[in-house]
Amino acid sequence: MDSKPTFSEHFFPRAPGRVYARDYKGAGPAFVLMHGFPDNLHIWDDLVPYLVASGRRVVTFDFLGFGASDKPAGAVYSFEQQMGDLEAVVRHLDLGKIVPVAHDSSGIPSLNYVLAHPAGVPSVVMLNSAYAEDSTVLWPEMITLFATGSLHELAMAVAESPEQFGWLLAWQQKKFQYPLPEAQRAHFNDFIAPLIRDNFIAQPGAGPAFVQTAARFFEAHAKNAKRLPELKALDIPVKLLWGQYDPYITVAVAERRKAQLKRASLTVIPAGHWLQADEPAQVAKAMLS
């Protein structure tokens, strides 16, 4: 779609800074779209017009430390903080019941929000996202580097070297891009790659937030694994929409997630990790069905 729906902008106070959000008016319950790392709310730009055209209210926001949200010096970033960001958005926009839409690492704050507020969530949507995976999952090498405690010194040396970090970022993007069909590969080059790159180049950058949340990634999985019985007991429908060309968070991960849930459905879409940009019409149709 070529349309660019209008939205209102908001900055919500959080303990160390402000969270930036966009509110597209429509009927509730609102879809609240969350990004992972290392990206921001713009990963949803191709999908939002389809959802708004259907008449639904849509909210996108940047977690603290990413995108247009504040990046205060010395801030402590975590997945608990990200869940707090989501709670702040719901509270300040007076959204009431919401449909959380998770992608990538935002599966962690999304599902933990559902566990904390089950009465406020009529349904959930998850796109190629993580929550409580085991050691058989192959994570992006860039994430593994920063998430592995024994590699901390190496990871920080890379993070502090613009040349090395830039090389690693470009190499990791090629790993995501390689399995895509030609048309999706071109859109990745034109849209996703610059979006992620600018997250770090534009100053103040998202580097500190990425480094800290990535460092807590494996720890979060271990904590969430203890909550799987709670997750299985939730009587809430969950739509799993999965890009089949994702070389890391594969369809096998989606099938395992489905088994962890009481009322889950799985739709596989011919797309990559950022399926909302690769095939936005198909993702919208599945979300709205």
N, C-alpha and C positions, 0 to 999 in steps of 0.2 A: 504494500500500500504506500502511496505517495503522501498521504495526509499526515500532518503534524498536529495532533490534537493539543489544545491549550491546557495549561495546568497552572496551579498556584504554587508558589515557592514558600517554603517554611524552614526556619532554623529553630530547633528545639534545644533548650539547655540540658546539658548533662554535666556530671560532676567536673570533669576536666575541660569540657569544651561544648560545642554545639553540633548537633546532627542536622544535616541538610536533607530535605525531603521534597518530592513533587507530588501533588495531589490532583488527579484527573477525575473530575466529578462524574458521578453516575450512580446506579443503583447498587446497594449493598447485597451481601457482604463484600467488602472491598477485597480485591486481590492485592496482597502486599508482597511485592517482588523484592527479593534479596540477592545480593551478589556474593561471590566468593572471593578468594584471593588468587592472583593479585589484580583484580579489576574493580569496577565501580558500577553505579546504576545505569550507565549507558549501554551495558550489555543487553538491556531490555528495550532499547530504542526501536528495533525492528518489530517487536511483538506488540508493544503498547497500542499502536493504532488499531490493530485488529480487536483487541479487548475493549477498547473505548468505543469502537464502532458498534459493538454488541450492546452498548448501554450500561456496561458494568463500571463501577468505580475502581480505579487503579491507583495505587500508591507505590512509588519507588523511593528508595533512600540510600544514602551512602553511610556505611558504618563509620564510626569515629576513626579518624586516621586515614580514610580513603576518600577519593573524589573531592567533592566540594565541602565535605564536613571538616570541622576543625582538626588540626594536627598539632595539638599543644606539646611543647617541649617537655620531656620527662613523663609523658602519659604512659600508663600501664594498659596494654591491650590484651584482651583475652576473649574467649568464647562466651564467658559469663557476662562480660561487658557488652558484647554484641547482642545478647539476649536482652540486656537492659536497654540498649538502643532501640530494639524493636518494641519493647514495652513503652518507651517514651513516645515513639511515633504513634502507637495506638492510643495512648492516653491524650496526647496533645491535639491530635486530630479528631478525638472523640469518635473513633471508628466503631467501637462496640465489637461485635463479632467480625472476625476476619478469616480469609483463606490465605494462610501463609504459602508463599511460592518460593521454594528453595532451589539454589543452584550451587554446585561445587561445595565448598566448606560451609556455606550457610545452612546446609542440612543440619548441622550441629545446633546452632541457636534456634532454628525453626522447630525441630522436634522437641527440644527441651522447653520451648515456649508452649507447645501443645500439652506437654505433660504438666506444666504449671498452671495452664488455663484451659482445661478441656471443655468447659462450658462455653468458652468464647471462640471456639474453633469448630464450625460445622463440617469442614473438610480441609484437606491438605493437598498440595501439589509439590512433587519433587522432580527436578530435572538433573540427571547425572550428578548426584550429590552424595556426600559422605555422612556417616553418623557413628557407627560402631563396627567398623570392618576389622577383619582379622589379618594375620601376618601374610596371608596368601595373596593379598591385593598388591599389585605393582603400582606404586604412587609415582607421580611425576618426579623425575630425578632432582629437580630444583627444590621441590617440597621435602623430599627425603633428606637432602643435604641439611636443610635448616631445622628439620624435625628430629634429627638424630643427635642425641646429647653428646656422644663420643666424637662427633664431627663439628662441635660448636666452634672451636678455634679456626678450623678451615672455613666454615661457613661465614664467620665474621670477617675473615681476611678477604674472602670473595666479595662480601657486601660492601666493604670499605674501599674496594678498587673498582672505579667506574668501568674500566676496560674489561676486567674479568667478569663483573656482574653483567655488563652489557652482552658479552659473549655468551654467558650462560643463559640469559633470557632469550636471546635470538635462537640459540640451539634448542631450547625447550619448546619454543613456538613451532619450530620445524617438526618436532616429534608429534605435536598435535595436528599439524597441517598435512603431513604426508599421507594419511589414510583417506583424506577427503576427496570426493569427486572434483573435477576441474573447476566447475562453477563455484562450489563452496570454498575451494582453495583460494580462488581470486577474491571472494568476499572477505575471507579471513585476512588476507594480505592488506586489503583496503580498509578494513574496519576493526577487527579484533586485535591484530598485532599492534597498530598504532595506539589503540585505547590502552592496552596494557603497558606499552613502552612509556607513554606520556604520564601514566600513574607514577612512574619513578623519576622521569626527567623533569617534569614541572615541579617547581619548588614553592612551598614545602612539599615534599613527596610522600608517597605511601610506604617508603622503605621501612621505617620503624614499626608501623602497624603490621606489615607483612612479616617481618623478621620475628616479632614477638608472637603473633598468632600461629605462624608456622612452627615455632619452637614448642608450642603447646598442643600441636595437632595429635600426636600419638597418645599423649596423656589424656586428651579429651576422649579418644576412642576407648581407652581402658575404663574411664569413668562411665561412659555411656553404655558399655557392655553390661555393667551391673544394673542398668535400668531397662534392659530388654524385656524382662517380665512385665514391667509397667507398660511398655510400649505395646506388647502383645495384647494386653487387656483393654486397650483403648477401642471403644466402639465408634470410631470415626473413619469415614472413607478417605483413603489416600490414593491419589492418582500418581503413579510412577510413569513419567514420560522420559524415555531414554534414547539418546543418540547412539546408534549402533556402531559408528566409526570411532568412538572414543577409545583410544588405545590404553587407557588407564582405568577409569571408572566404567568398567565394561557392563554389558548386559548381564553377565554372571553376577555382578554386584547387585544389580536391580532385582534379579531373581531371589537372591539371598535376602534382600530387604523386604521383598514381598512376603517371604516366609516368616519374617519377624513381625508381621502386622496381621491384625484380625480381619480387616476389610480393605484390602489393597487390590488394585488393578494395575496391569502393566501394558503400556503402549510403546512399541519400539518404532522409532522414526529414523529414516535414512539420512542421518546427520551426524555431526561430530559432537565434541564436548559442549560447544556453545550452540546447541540445537535451536535455541530461541532466535539466533541470528541466521543459522543455516536454513531453517525451514519454519519461519514464523507462522505462516498460515496453517500448517499442520499442527503446530504446537497449540495455537489458539483454538483450533477446532476441537482438539482433545481436551483442552481445559474447559471449554464451554459446553461440551456435550453432556 
